[in-house]
Amino acid sequence: QVQLVESGGGLVQAGGSLRLSCAASGSIFSINAMGWYRQAPGKQRELVATVTSGGSTHYADSVKGRFTISRDNAKNTVYLQMNSLKPEDAAVYYCNAAVYSTDNYDYLEVWGQGTLVTVSS
């Protein structure tokens, strides 16, 4: 089994900062890309940011310049540093990873349980 455990969500005032963490554990040989998605009520789940195993990053236009994704390969952990938060950023944030599992010797797409980010003005 492979699982992702997220932490760091909570309530923050507009303009503030928050850092999300997501640690992968289990039958892992390697992890390719990792990323963060978010879903607000009544909206589709959207890609926020991704980071490859080599450290290349991609951001949604809506968060570019405010959010930073990073990873610690030794810890199998991905982070999302969120600065200058806006009420529009409020959503459930989901961690995602493409994991090469030693259970089946194949890549699995794994999702975290989600962590709620609330932004107040």
N, C-alpha and C positions, 0 to 999 in steps of 0.2 A: 504494500500500500504506500501511497504517496499522499501527503496532505500539506496544505498551506494554512498557516496560522497568522492572522492579521492582528495588529494592535495599533493604537495611537489615535483612534477616532474619538470624537467628542464634540463639545460645544466651544466655539470660538467666536469672538466678535469680528465684525467686518474689518479688514485691514490687518488682522492678526495672522499668526502662522501656526502650522501644525505639521507634524511629521508622522507619516504612517510607515509601519514596518510589516514585512511579510516574510516569514521564515518557512522554508520548505524542509520537510523531513520524511524519512521512510526509506524505501528501496530505491535510492537515487544513485545513478552512475554519473550523470551529468545533466545540466540544465541549459537549454538553448536560450530562447528569448523569455523574458519575464516582463510583465506589464501590469498596469492598473487601468481598470474600467470603473465607470460610475453610472448609477442609475437613479434619477430623481423620479418622484411620483408622477405618473402620467407620461413619462418620457421613455424613449428607447435607451437601452444600455449603450454607452458610448465609450470609445477608446480615449483614454486620457494621456497615457505615455507608455512607451516600451523601451526596453534596453536589451541589447543582444549580449551574448556571452563575451564578446569582445569589447563591450562598453559603448557601442554606438547607440544613440538615443533618438527617439522620435516623440514629438509632442503634438497634441491637438492644438489648433490655432487659438482656441479659447483660453488655454492655460500657458501658452508659450511666453516665456519671460517671467512667469510667476512661479511655476512649479519646476522642480528638478527631480528626475529619477536617477537612482544610482543602485549599484548592487555590490555585495560583498560575496564573491564566489566561494571563499573559504567557509563562510557561514551559511551559504545557500539562502541568502536573504536579499530582498529588494526593498528599497526605501522610496518614499515619495515625500519630498520636502515641499510644502505648500505655503507660499508667502502671499501677502496682499490678498487675502481671501475675500471673496465677494459672496453675497447671499446666493447668487446663481451657482456657486460651487457646492452648495448643500446637496448631499446625495449619499446613497450607500456606495461605498467604494469597495471594489472587488479586486483582489490580487489574482493574477493568472500566470501560469508558467507552462512551458513545453518541457517536460521532464523525460529523460531517457531512464526508464525503470529497469532495474535488475530482476524484477519479477517476470516480465515478459520479454525483456530485451527489445523494447520498442518505445517510441515516444508516446507519452500520454499528455493530454491537455488537462491540467488540473486547475480548479478554482477554489479560492478561499471562501469562507462563509460570509464575508462582507463586514465592513465596519462603518458605522454611521458617522457622518460629518455634518454638523449643524452649524450654520453661520448666521449670526444675528447682527442686526444693524442698530 
